[in-house]
Amino acid sequence: MRIKRILLQMILAVLIMTALGTAFNGSAQDTAPTETPAGPVAVTGFEPTQVLNSDSRSITVFGVNFASTSVVRLVGVGVLSTSFLNSTTLTASLPSNLTPGVYQIQVVDPVRGTSTAATGLQVYGPTATPFPLATFTIPTPQPGQPSLIVRGFRAQPEIIAPGGTVTLIFEIVNVGTRPAEGISISLGEGSFTPAIGESTVTIPTINPGGTFEVSLTVVASATAEPGPASVPLVMAYRDFEGENYTSNATLSVTILDVEVASQVTVTGYSITPDPVTPGTAALVHVEVTNTGTVTVNSALIRVAGENSLLLPGERGDTLPLGDIAPGQTVTAELPMIVSSAAEPGPKAQPIVVSFFRDNERQESTGSITINVAAPTTALMLLQDYSTGDEVLEPGDRFTLSLTLHNVGDATAENALLTFGTVSTSTGGSGSGSGSGSGSGSGTGGSTTTTDGIPGNAFAPLGSGNTIFIGNIQPDGVFTVDQPFIVNGTVTSGIYNLPITLRYRNPDGSQSQENLQASIVVIARPRIQSTLINPLPDTVFVGEGVPLTLEIRNNGTAIVDLNRIVISAVNADIPDGAEQELSPVRADDDAAVDVVIFPSDAGEVSVTFTIYYMDDLNNERSYDLTFTSEALIPEPPPEFTPMPGLPEEGVVEEPEEDLLARLLLSFLGLGG
């Protein structure tokens, strides 16, 4: 029976402590404990004071000046997992299977120091004799109530204009006898309204004698009277029994005496693109700010004025801005067209902002600066050209290959290329630049005539003398191949082939580039070269063959002959292989004599290379080649005497006379 009674007492004590702990924990969880007490920590007690080491439970430590940084330490074991309830209460979880014995309880805080409980925690083993439970006494409720007041007020800034914002910083003190829980601070009725996000401020529980600093931002009414203005505060809170309380406080701030005025100004702008190009579109961004003290109504912005650089775009030149409150900035975007007559450089553009105040129309005039770019133009150059041959002759056919290069900073639009000179007469003034004989551009109506190639030295083949090229981008190249024929009647000289290029600039003006290609034409002298004694079809090896070349001038001008070089294949020229020549007058001739000796059987060729000075004083030459067949001459036939006749010059002697002469010769007596 005694054991049953002890167990019942223990169960009753646990239930009572659990109920009280729930009540205290519930009230503590109403607000986040963020109060920062002053002074060192001090432990006044803890519960329970006796535990079994087989139980997993927590202990509650009581004291003063606890903070969220305070922890409970079991001496000899270590720091326990601690929960901060308020400045007078901490809870900590005990580890299981503690060695039976007495352990000291400490509260450790890195700022406020360390405090040790006067008594120790008794830990019993699971087989120990049950220990008597301490009698639990319900604490006597703390008399009185919480009471909050405001202390230590300051304002930042101390002086504001009507409609201005001020931050109020003040200290709340609990001068009552109970903790103030669930504290909320709101703004009372008056000339001030809460700033955005500042409707109500909640703060944690404040114990008796405790303080907490609060910051509250409010906005003054735009119609607030100048001078000191009251800022009413309402503080609502409760005690641990759930009783609700309210306290009122009044702060103050000084309102400036500001004259009511409306002022709308242009505070910023940008233009896209920058710089702008005459005749193109531009987007204008303008920032308009109400720097006055009252709201302006039905504001309009207009980009216009005398000698305006910007012309109305797709949305016109006026844009509504609506109502603009004091200090508010609105942005307007207006698509405009840059005047084609805009001159390069920074130019001022007027801007007018109009609005209503007290049903009266008012205007604010300003200007923005527009950077106008220099007009871009195309510039066509003849980069290179080729005729295939360095020197042409009358009657030659050739292909002229041209490479055109746009070295300007704009596209040459709808380009036309004409081989020949083009004369243009316009109704206005024109100007231009180019290579060759010049170029021009103009505005207004124009009449174009093509004069063609001077002297008709060259004629295009297969097409007319005008070719459509199209658009040539900046730094773009274009190649043209055009067949030509040289006039057969032209004389020697360097001829300029005119090349006219016409195109349109981005601003709509027309440009013309007069280019030219230089072509060298050499007309051969009219010389007739003839062998007076033609080379026979067959000649004999070793026998000399005399040749005479007649050079006759059939032209009307002197032919400046220099020299002649004679060369032969399979023949020798002992003398006269190179001879000097003299100029030959019109209808006159010159003769050259030479003898060749064929050296072996086979084909024999003789080449006459005639050198002369052309009309450009350059030495030129032409060749004449003649061929023949060389044969070896046959030997003369042998003489055969007639039968019966002695051979010529042979006299037969008698045999005896021959022996006699031989004997006399041996004896030295005769021949």
C-alpha positions as CSV (number, residue, x, y, z in Angstrom):
1,M,0.0,0.0,0.0
2,R,2.8,2.4,0.8
3,I,4.4,1.8,-2.6
4,K,1.0,2.5,-4.3
5,R,0.7,5.7,-2.4
6,I,4.2,6.8,-3.4
7,L,3.5,6.0,-7.0
8,L,0.2,8.0,-7.0
9,Q,2.0,10.9,-5.5
10,M,4.6,10.8,-8.2
11,I,2.0,10.6,-11.0
12,L,0.0,13.5,-9.5
13,A,3.2,15.6,-9.2
14,V,4.1,14.9,-12.8
15,L,0.6,15.8,-14.1
16,I,0.7,19.1,-12.1
17,M,4.2,20.0,-13.4
18,T,3.2,19.1,-16.9
19,A,0.2,21.3,-16.8
20,L,2.1,24.2,-15.3
21,G,4.9,23.7,-17.9
22,T,2.4,23.8,-20.8
23,A,0.9,27.0,-19.4
24,F,4.2,28.7,-19.1
25,N,5.5,27.3,-22.4
26,G,2.3,28.4,-24.2
27,S,2.7,32.0,-23.0
28,A,6.3,32.0,-23.8
29,Q,5.7,30.9,-27.3
30,D,3.3,33.7,-28.0
31,T,6.3,35.9,-28.9
32,A,9.9,35.3,-29.9
33,P,12.1,35.9,-26.8
34,T,14.6,38.5,-28.2
35,E,14.9,40.7,-25.1
36,T,18.5,41.4,-24.0
37,P,18.7,41.6,-20.2
38,A,21.4,43.4,-18.5
39,G,23.7,42.1,-15.6
40,P,25.3,38.7,-14.8
41,V,23.3,35.5,-14.9
42,A,22.2,34.0,-11.5
43,V,20.6,30.5,-10.9
44,T,18.0,30.5,-8.2
45,G,16.9,26.9,-8.5
46,F,15.9,24.1,-10.8
47,E,13.3,21.2,-11.0
48,P,13.1,18.3,-10.6
49,T,16.0,17.9,-8.2
50,Q,16.0,14.0,-8.4
51,V,15.8,11.7,-11.5
52,L,16.3,8.1,-12.5
53,N,19.1,7.6,-15.0
54,S,16.8,5.3,-17.0
55,D,14.5,8.3,-17.7
56,S,14.8,10.6,-20.8
57,R,13.5,13.9,-19.5
58,S,14.5,17.6,-19.2
59,I,15.1,19.9,-16.3
60,T,13.9,23.5,-15.9
61,V,16.4,26.1,-14.5
62,F,15.2,29.3,-12.9
63,G,17.2,32.5,-12.4
64,V,17.7,36.1,-13.7
65,N,19.4,37.8,-16.7
66,F,19.2,34.7,-18.9
67,A,19.7,35.3,-22.7
68,S,19.4,33.3,-25.9
69,T,23.1,32.7,-25.7
70,S,22.9,31.1,-22.2
71,V,23.3,27.3,-21.9
72,V,22.9,24.8,-19.1
73,R,25.9,22.7,-18.2
74,L,25.9,19.5,-16.2
75,V,29.3,19.6,-14.3
76,G,31.2,16.4,-15.2
77,V,29.1,15.7,-18.2
78,G,29.0,18.8,-20.4
79,V,26.8,21.4,-22.0
80,L,23.2,20.2,-22.4
81,S,20.8,21.0,-25.3
82,T,19.2,24.2,-24.0
83,S,16.0,26.1,-24.9
84,F,15.6,29.8,-24.0
85,L,12.1,30.6,-22.8
86,N,12.7,34.0,-21.2
87,S,15.2,35.9,-19.2
88,T,14.3,33.9,-16.0
89,T,13.7,30.4,-17.4
90,L,15.8,27.8,-19.4
91,T,15.1,24.2,-20.2
92,A,17.7,21.5,-20.9
93,S,17.5,17.8,-22.0
94,L,19.3,15.3,-19.7
95,P,21.2,12.5,-21.3
96,S,20.1,8.9,-20.5
97,N,22.2,6.3,-18.5
98,L,23.9,8.9,-16.3
99,T,26.1,7.4,-13.6
100,P,24.2,7.6,-10.3
101,G,25.3,10.5,-8.2
102,V,25.0,14.2,-7.5
103,Y,25.7,16.6,-10.4
104,Q,26.1,20.4,-10.1
105,I,23.9,22.5,-12.4
106,Q,25.4,25.6,-14.0
107,V,24.2,28.3,-16.4
108,V,27.0,29.5,-18.7
109,D,26.7,32.7,-20.9
110,P,29.6,34.0,-23.0
111,V,28.8,37.6,-22.0
112,R,27.1,37.5,-18.6
113,G,29.3,34.9,-17.0
114,T,28.6,31.6,-15.2
115,S,26.3,30.8,-12.2
116,T,26.0,27.5,-10.2
117,A,22.9,26.2,-8.4
118,A,23.1,26.0,-4.6
119,T,22.0,22.3,-4.6
120,G,22.9,19.5,-6.9
121,L,20.9,17.1,-9.1
122,Q,20.5,13.7,-7.6
123,V,20.6,10.9,-10.2
124,Y,19.5,7.3,-9.0
125,G,20.1,4.0,-10.8
126,P,17.1,1.9,-12.1
127,T,17.5,-0.6,-9.2
128,A,17.8,2.0,-6.5
129,T,15.2,2.2,-3.8
130,P,12.6,4.7,-4.9
131,F,13.2,8.0,-3.4
132,P,10.5,10.1,-1.8
133,L,9.0,12.8,-4.0
134,A,9.2,16.4,-2.9
135,T,5.9,17.9,-2.2
136,F,4.8,20.2,-5.1
137,T,3.5,23.5,-4.1
138,I,1.5,25.5,-6.6
139,P,3.1,29.0,-6.7
140,T,1.2,31.9,-5.4
141,P,0.1,34.1,-8.4
142,Q,2.1,37.3,-8.8
143,P,-0.1,40.2,-7.8
144,G,-0.6,43.4,-9.9
145,Q,-0.4,43.9,-13.7
146,P,2.0,44.9,-16.5
147,S,2.2,48.5,-17.4
148,L,4.1,49.9,-20.5
149,I,5.4,53.4,-21.0
150,V,7.5,55.1,-23.7
151,R,10.9,56.5,-22.7
152,G,14.0,57.9,-24.5
153,F,12.3,59.2,-27.8
154,R,14.2,60.6,-30.8
155,A,13.2,61.3,-34.4
156,Q,15.3,60.9,-37.6
157,P,15.1,63.5,-39.1
158,E,13.9,65.9,-36.5
159,I,12.3,68.2,-39.1
160,I,10.3,67.1,-42.1
161,A,8.3,68.7,-44.9
162,P,4.6,67.9,-45.4
163,G,4.3,64.5,-46.9
164,G,7.8,63.6,-45.6
165,T,8.9,60.4,-43.9
166,V,10.3,60.2,-40.4
167,T,11.6,57.3,-38.3
168,L,10.7,57.3,-34.6
169,I,13.1,55.5,-32.3
170,F,11.9,55.0,-28.7
171,E,12.3,52.7,-25.7
172,I,9.4,50.8,-24.1
173,V,9.6,50.1,-20.3
174,N,7.5,47.7,-18.2
175,V,6.9,49.6,-15.0
176,G,4.3,47.1,-13.8
177,T,4.6,44.0,-11.6
178,R,3.8,41.3,-14.2
179,P,5.5,40.5,-17.5
180,A,3.9,42.1,-20.6
181,E,3.3,39.5,-23.2
182,G,2.0,39.7,-26.9
183,I,3.0,43.3,-27.2
184,S,1.9,45.2,-30.4
185,I,2.5,48.9,-31.2
186,S,0.4,50.7,-33.8
187,L,-0.2,54.3,-35.0
188,G,-3.1,56.2,-33.5
189,E,-5.4,58.6,-35.5
190,G,-3.8,61.8,-36.6
191,S,-1.8,63.5,-39.4
192,F,0.5,60.5,-39.8
193,T,0.1,57.2,-41.6
194,P,2.3,54.1,-41.4
195,A,5.1,53.8,-44.0
196,I,5.0,50.8,-46.3
197,G,5.5,47.6,-44.3
198,E,5.2,49.5,-40.9
199,S,1.5,49.0,-40.0
200,T,2.0,47.3,-36.7
201,V,5.2,46.4,-34.8
202,T,5.3,43.4,-32.5
203,I,7.9,42.9,-29.8
204,P,8.7,40.1,-27.4
205,T,7.7,39.8,-23.7
206,I,9.1,42.5,-21.4
207,N,9.5,41.5,-17.7
208,P,8.9,43.9,-14.9
209,G,11.6,46.5,-15.1
210,G,12.7,45.4,-18.5
211,T,13.0,47.6,-21.6
212,F,13.0,47.2,-25.4
213,E,13.9,49.6,-28.2
214,V,11.4,50.1,-31.0
215,S,11.8,51.7,-34.5
216,L,8.7,52.9,-36.3
217,T,8.6,54.7,-39.7
218,V,5.6,57.0,-40.4
219,V,4.7,59.5,-43.2
220,A,3.3,62.9,-42.5
221,S,0.2,64.1,-44.3
222,A,0.8,66.4,-47.3
223,T,-1.6,68.9,-45.6
224,A,0.0,68.7,-42.2
225,E,0.2,72.1,-40.5
226,P,3.6,73.6,-39.9
227,G,5.2,73.4,-36.4
228,P,5.2,70.6,-33.8
229,A,3.0,67.7,-34.7
230,S,1.9,64.8,-32.4
231,V,2.4,61.2,-33.4
232,P,0.0,59.1,-31.3
233,L,1.0,55.5,-30.4
234,V,-1.2,52.7,-29.1
235,M,0.4,49.7,-27.2
236,A,-1.6,46.6,-26.7
237,Y,-0.4,43.7,-24.5
238,R,-1.6,41.0,-21.9
239,D,-0.4,39.2,-18.8
240,F,0.2,35.5,-18.2
241,E,-3.4,35.1,-17.1
242,G,-4.7,36.4,-20.5
243,E,-5.9,39.7,-19.3
244,N,-5.6,42.4,-22.1
245,Y,-4.3,45.9,-21.5
246,T,-3.6,49.0,-23.6
247,S,-1.4,52.0,-23.1
248,N,-1.2,55.3,-25.1
249,A,1.9,57.4,-25.8
250,T,2.5,60.5,-27.8
251,L,5.6,61.5,-29.7
252,S,6.3,64.6,-31.7
253,V,8.0,65.8,-34.8
254,T,8.4,69.3,-36.4
255,I,6.8,70.0,-39.7
256,L,8.4,72.6,-42.0
257,D,6.4,75.6,-43.3
258,V,6.7,74.8,-47.0
259,E,5.0,76.9,-49.6
260,V,2.7,74.9,-51.7
261,A,3.9,74.9,-55.3
262,S,3.9,72.7,-58.4
263,Q,7.0,72.2,-60.5
264,V,7.5,69.7,-63.3
265,T,10.9,69.4,-64.9
266,V,12.8,67.1,-67.3
267,T,15.3,65.2,-65.1
268,G,16.7,62.8,-67.6
269,Y,16.6,61.7,-71.2
270,S,18.2,59.4,-73.8
271,I,17.9,59.0,-77.5
272,T,18.3,55.7,-79.5
273,P,20.3,55.6,-81.6
274,D,23.0,58.1,-80.5
275,P,24.0,59.9,-82.7
276,V,21.0,60.1,-84.9
277,T,21.1,60.1,-88.7
278,P,19.1,62.7,-90.7
279,G,16.0,61.2,-92.3
280,T,15.9,58.1,-90.0
281,A,13.7,57.1,-87.0
282,A,14.8,57.8,-83.4
283,L,13.2,56.8,-80.1
284,V,13.3,59.5,-77.4
285,H,13.1,58.5,-73.7
286,V,12.3,61.5,-71.4
287,E,12.1,61.3,-67.6
288,V,9.7,63.9,-66.0
289,T,9.7,64.6,-62.3
290,N,7.3,66.5,-60.1
291,T,9.7,68.5,-57.9
292,G,6.9,70.5,-56.4
293,T,4.8,69.9,-53.3
294,V,1.4,69.2,-54.8
295,T,0.1,66.7,-57.4
296,V,-0.2,67.9,-60.9
297,N,-3.0,66.7,-63.1
298,S,-3.3,65.6,-66.7
299,A,0.3,66.2,-67.6
300,L,1.3,66.2,-71.3
301,I,4.8,66.2,-72.9
302,R,5.3,67.6,-76.4
303,V,8.5,67.3,-78.4
304,A,8.2,70.1,-80.9
305,G,9.0,73.8,-81.4
306,E,10.3,76.2,-84.0
307,N,13.0,74.7,-86.2
308,S,12.4,71.3,-84.5
309,L,14.9,68.6,-85.4
310,L,12.5,65.8,-84.5
311,L,9.3,65.4,-86.6
312,P,6.2,63.5,-85.4
313,G,6.5,59.7,-85.7
314,E,3.8,57.0,-85.7
315,R,2.4,58.3,-82.3
316,G,2.6,62.0,-83.0
317,D,4.7,64.5,-81.0
318,T,2.6,64.6,-77.8
319,L,2.2,62.0,-75.1
320,P,-0.1,62.1,-72.0
321,L,1.7,61.5,-68.7
322,G,-1.4,61.5,-66.4
323,D,-1.3,62.7,-62.7
324,I,2.2,63.1,-61.2
325,A,2.5,63.2,-57.4
326,P,5.2,65.2,-55.6
327,G,8.5,63.5,-56.0
328,Q,7.2,61.0,-58.6
329,T,9.1,60.4,-61.8
330,V,7.4,59.1,-65.0
331,T,9.1,58.1,-68.2
332,A,7.8,58.9,-71.7
333,E,8.8,57.2,-74.9
334,L,8.1,59.0,-78.2
335,P,9.1,57.5,-81.6
336,M,10.2,60.4,-83.8
337,I,11.7,61.1,-87.2
338,V,15.0,63.1,-87.5
339,S,14.7,65.9,-90.0
340,S,16.6,65.3,-93.2
341,A,17.8,68.9,-93.0
342,A,19.4,68.4,-89.6
343,E,23.1,69.5,-89.7
344,P,25.8,67.4,-88.1
345,G,26.7,68.1,-84.5
346,P,25.0,68.6,-81.1
347,K,21.6,70.4,-81.5
348,A,19.0,71.6,-79.0
349,Q,15.5,70.2,-79.2
350,P,12.7,72.0,-77.3
351,I,10.4,70.0,-75.0
352,V,7.2,71.4,-73.4
353,V,5.5,69.7,-70.4
354,S,2.0,71.1,-69.6
355,F,-0.3,70.2,-66.7
356,F,-3.3,71.4,-64.8
357,R,-3.2,72.8,-61.2
358,D,-6.4,74.1,-59.7
359,N,-8.1,73.8,-63.1
360,E,-5.5,76.1,-64.6
361,R,-3.2,75.0,-67.4
362,Q,0.5,75.6,-66.8
363,E,3.6,74.8,-68.9
364,S,7.2,74.0,-68.2
365,T,9.6,74.5,-71.1
366,G,13.0,72.8,-71.5
367,S,15.3,71.3,-74.1
368,I,17.4,68.2,-74.7
369,T,20.5,67.9,-76.8
370,I,20.6,65.7,-79.9
371,N,23.8,64.5,-81.5
372,V,23.3,64.5,-85.3
373,A,25.7,62.3,-87.1
374,A,27.4,63.5,-90.3
375,P,25.5,62.2,-93.4
376,T,26.9,58.9,-94.6
377,T,27.6,58.5,-98.3
378,A,28.9,55.8,-100.6
379,L,32.2,56.3,-102.5
380,M,33.0,54.0,-105.4
381,L,36.6,53.4,-106.6
382,L,38.0,51.4,-109.5
383,Q,40.1,49.0,-107.4
384,D,41.8,47.2,-110.3
385,Y,41.2,46.2,-114.0
386,S,42.7,44.0,-116.6
387,T,42.5,43.5,-120.4
388,G,44.4,40.2,-120.5
389,D,47.2,41.6,-122.6
390,E,49.6,44.5,-121.7
391,V,49.4,45.8,-125.3
392,L,46.5,45.6,-127.7
393,E,46.5,46.1,-131.4
394,P,43.8,47.5,-133.7
395,G,41.2,44.9,-134.3
396,D,42.0,42.8,-131.2
397,R,39.2,41.4,-129.1
398,F,39.7,41.5,-125.4
399,T,37.7,41.2,-122.1
400,L,37.9,44.1,-119.7
401,S,37.6,42.8,-116.0
402,L,36.8,45.5,-113.5
403,T,36.7,45.4,-109.7
404,L,34.7,48.1,-108.0
405,H,35.1,48.9,-104.3
406,N,32.8,50.9,-102.1
407,V,35.1,52.7,-99.6
408,G,32.3,54.9,-98.2
409,D,30.2,54.4,-95.1
410,A,26.9,53.9,-96.8
411,T,25.3,51.5,-99.3
412,A,25.5,52.5,-103.0
413,E,21.9,51.7,-104.0
414,N,20.7,50.8,-107.5
415,A,24.1,51.3,-109.1
416,L,24.4,51.6,-112.9
417,L,27.7,51.2,-114.7
418,T,28.2,52.9,-118.1
419,F,31.2,52.4,-120.4
420,G,31.5,56.0,-121.7
421,T,31.0,59.5,-120.5
422,V,27.6,60.6,-119.1
423,S,26.6,64.2,-119.0
424,T,23.9,65.1,-116.4
425,S,22.0,68.3,-116.2
426,T,19.9,69.0,-113.0
427,G,17.4,71.5,-111.9
428,G,19.3,72.1,-108.6
429,S,22.8,72.4,-107.3
430,G,25.0,69.3,-107.0
431,S,28.2,68.3,-105.5
432,G,30.2,65.1,-105.3
433,S,33.6,63.6,-105.3
434,G,35.3,60.7,-107.1
435,S,38.3,59.6,-109.1
436,G,38.9,60.3,-112.7
437,S,37.5,63.5,-114.1
438,G,35.1,64.2,-111.2
439,S,31.7,63.3,-110.0
440,G,28.5,65.0,-109.0
441,S,25.2,64.6,-107.3
442,G,22.1,66.8,-107.3
443,T,18.5,67.0,-106.3
444,G,15.4,67.7,-108.4
445,G,14.6,66.5,-111.9
446,S,17.4,65.6,-114.2
447,T,18.0,64.5,-117.8
448,T,20.8,62.1,-118.6
449,T,22.5,61.6,-121.9
450,T,25.3,59.2,-122.7
451,D,28.1,60.5,-124.9
452,G,29.8,57.1,-125.3
453,I,33.5,56.3,-125.6
454,P,35.5,59.2,-127.0
455,G,37.0,58.5,-130.4
456,N,35.1,55.2,-130.6
457,A,38.4,53.5,-129.9
458,F,36.6,50.5,-128.3
459,A,33.2,48.9,-128.8
460,P,31.4,46.6,-126.3
461,L,30.5,43.2,-127.6
462,G,27.5,41.1,-126.6
463,S,25.6,43.9,-124.7
464,G,25.1,47.6,-124.5
465,N,27.4,50.0,-122.8
466,T,25.2,50.2,-119.6
467,I,25.0,47.5,-116.9
468,F,22.8,47.3,-113.8
469,I,24.8,46.4,-110.7
470,G,22.3,46.8,-107.9
471,N,23.3,47.6,-104.2
472,I,26.9,47.6,-103.1
473,Q,27.3,47.5,-99.3
474,P,30.0,49.6,-97.5
475,D,33.4,47.9,-98.0
476,G,31.8,45.7,-100.6
477,V,33.4,44.8,-104.0
478,F,31.8,44.0,-107.3
479,T,33.4,42.5,-110.4
480,V,32.3,43.2,-114.0
481,D,33.6,41.3,-117.1
482,Q,32.8,43.0,-120.5
483,P,34.0,41.9,-123.9
484,F,35.3,44.7,-126.2
485,I,36.9,45.0,-129.7
486,V,39.6,47.6,-130.6
487,N,38.7,49.8,-133.6
488,G,40.8,48.7,-136.5
489,T,41.5,52.3,-137.6
490,V,43.0,53.6,-134.3
491,T,46.6,54.7,-134.2
492,S,49.1,53.8,-131.5
493,G,48.6,55.5,-128.2
494,I,47.3,55.2,-124.6
495,Y,43.5,55.5,-124.6
496,N,41.3,56.3,-121.6
497,L,38.2,54.1,-121.5
498,P,35.6,56.2,-119.4
499,I,33.6,54.3,-116.8
500,T,30.7,56.1,-115.3
501,L,29.0,54.8,-112.1
502,R,25.7,56.3,-110.9
503,Y,23.9,55.3,-107.6
504,R,21.6,56.6,-104.9
505,N,22.7,57.6,-101.4
506,P,20.7,56.7,-98.2
507,D,19.4,60.2,-98.0
508,G,17.9,59.9,-101.5
509,S,20.5,62.0,-103.3
510,Q,22.1,60.8,-106.6
511,S,25.8,60.4,-106.9
512,Q,28.0,59.9,-110.0
513,E,31.6,58.6,-110.1
514,N,33.6,59.2,-113.3
515,L,36.2,56.5,-113.4
516,Q,38.6,55.5,-116.2
517,A,40.8,52.6,-117.4
518,S,43.9,53.3,-119.4
519,I,44.5,50.9,-122.3
520,V,47.6,50.8,-124.5
521,V,47.1,50.2,-128.2
522,I,50.1,49.8,-130.6
523,A,49.5,49.9,-134.4
524,R,52.2,47.9,-136.3
525,P,54.0,49.7,-139.0
526,R,52.8,48.8,-142.5
527,I,56.0,47.0,-143.7
528,Q,56.1,44.5,-146.6
529,S,59.1,42.1,-146.4
530,T,60.0,40.1,-149.5
531,L,62.8,37.8,-150.6
532,I,64.0,39.1,-154.0
533,N,65.6,35.7,-154.8
534,P,63.4,33.2,-153.1
535,L,65.0,30.3,-151.2
536,P,64.9,27.3,-153.5
537,D,62.9,24.3,-152.5
538,T,66.2,22.2,-152.4
539,V,69.7,23.3,-151.8
540,F,73.0,21.3,-151.6
541,V,75.1,20.8,-148.6
542,G,78.2,23.0,-148.7
543,E,77.0,25.1,-151.5
544,G,76.4,28.9,-150.7
545,V,72.9,30.2,-151.2
546,P,72.6,34.0,-151.6
547,L,69.5,35.6,-150.2
548,T,68.3,39.2,-150.5
549,L,65.4,40.5,-148.3
550,E,63.7,43.7,-149.4
551,I,61.9,45.7,-146.6
552,R,59.4,48.1,-148.0
553,N,57.4,50.9,-146.1
554,N,53.8,50.9,-147.5
555,G,52.6,53.3,-144.8
556,T,52.4,57.1,-144.6
557,A,55.0,57.6,-141.8
558,I,58.6,56.8,-141.4
559,V,59.4,53.4,-140.0
560,D,62.3,53.6,-137.6
561,L,64.1,50.4,-138.4
562,N,67.0,49.5,-135.9
563,R,68.6,46.3,-136.9
564,I,68.1,42.8,-138.3
565,V,69.3,39.5,-136.9
566,I,69.5,36.5,-139.2
567,S,69.6,33.0,-137.8
568,A,69.6,29.7,-139.5
569,V,68.9,26.1,-138.5
570,N,71.0,23.4,-140.2
571,A,73.0,26.1,-142.0
572,D,75.9,28.4,-141.4
573,I,76.1,32.2,-141.9
574,P,79.7,33.2,-142.3
575,D,79.1,36.9,-142.5
576,G,76.2,39.4,-142.1
577,A,74.2,37.5,-139.4
578,E,73.4,40.9,-137.7
579,Q,73.2,44.1,-139.6
580,E,72.3,47.7,-138.7
581,L,69.3,49.3,-140.4
582,S,68.2,52.8,-141.1
583,P,64.7,54.4,-140.9
584,V,62.7,53.9,-144.1
585,R,60.6,56.7,-145.5
586,A,57.1,56.2,-146.7
587,D,57.0,54.3,-150.0
588,D,60.7,53.5,-149.8
589,D,62.6,50.2,-149.1
590,A,65.8,48.7,-147.8
591,A,67.6,45.6,-148.8
592,V,69.5,43.1,-146.8
593,D,71.9,40.5,-148.4
594,V,73.2,37.3,-146.8
595,V,74.7,34.0,-147.9
596,I,73.9,30.7,-146.1
597,F,75.7,27.4,-146.4
598,P,73.6,24.3,-145.6
599,S,75.6,22.1,-143.2
600,D,73.8,18.8,-143.4
601,A,71.1,17.0,-145.2
602,G,67.6,17.8,-144.0
603,E,65.4,20.8,-143.5
604,V,67.0,24.2,-143.5
605,S,65.3,27.2,-142.1
606,V,66.3,30.9,-142.1
607,T,64.7,33.5,-139.8
608,F,65.0,37.2,-140.3
609,T,64.2,39.1,-137.0
610,I,63.6,42.8,-137.8
611,Y,63.8,45.3,-134.9
612,Y,62.1,48.7,-135.0
613,M,60.9,51.5,-132.6
614,D,57.1,51.7,-132.2
615,D,55.1,54.9,-131.8
616,L,55.6,54.8,-128.0
617,N,59.4,54.7,-128.5
618,N,59.7,51.1,-127.4
619,E,61.8,48.6,-129.4
620,R,59.6,45.9,-131.0
621,S,60.3,43.2,-133.5
622,Y,58.8,40.7,-135.9
623,D,60.1,37.5,-137.5
624,L,60.1,36.2,-141.1
625,T,61.1,32.5,-141.5
626,F,61.8,30.7,-144.8
627,T,62.5,26.9,-145.2
628,S,64.1,24.6,-147.7
629,E,65.5,21.0,-148.0
630,A,69.3,20.4,-148.1
631,L,70.7,17.5,-150.2
632,I,74.1,16.0,-150.5
633,P,75.5,16.5,-154.1
634,E,76.2,13.2,-156.1
635,P,79.9,12.4,-157.3
636,P,80.7,12.7,-161.1
637,P,80.4,9.4,-163.1
638,E,83.6,7.4,-163.8
639,F,85.2,7.4,-167.5
640,T,84.9,4.1,-169.3
641,P,87.1,3.7,-172.5
642,M,85.8,2.1,-175.6
643,P,86.6,-1.5,-176.2
644,G,90.0,-2.1,-178.1
645,L,91.4,1.3,-177.3
646,P,94.3,1.7,-174.9
647,E,93.8,3.5,-171.8
648,E,94.5,7.2,-172.0
649,G,98.1,8.0,-171.0
650,V,99.3,4.3,-170.9
651,V,102.0,3.1,-173.3
652,E,102.8,-0.5,-173.3
653,E,106.6,-1.3,-173.5
654,P,108.1,-4.5,-174.8
655,E,109.0,-7.0,-172.1
656,E,112.8,-7.1,-173.1
657,D,113.2,-3.4,-173.0
658,L,111.8,-3.4,-169.5
659,L,114.3,-6.0,-168.3
660,A,117.2,-4.1,-169.9
661,R,116.3,-0.9,-168.1
662,L,116.0,-2.7,-164.8
663,L,119.5,-4.2,-165.2
664,L,121.1,-0.9,-166.2
665,S,119.5,0.7,-163.1
666,F,120.9,-1.9,-160.9
667,L,124.4,-1.4,-162.3
668,G,124.1,2.4,-161.9
669,L,124.3,3.0,-165.5
670,G,120.9,4.3,-166.3
671,G,117.4,5.1,-165.1
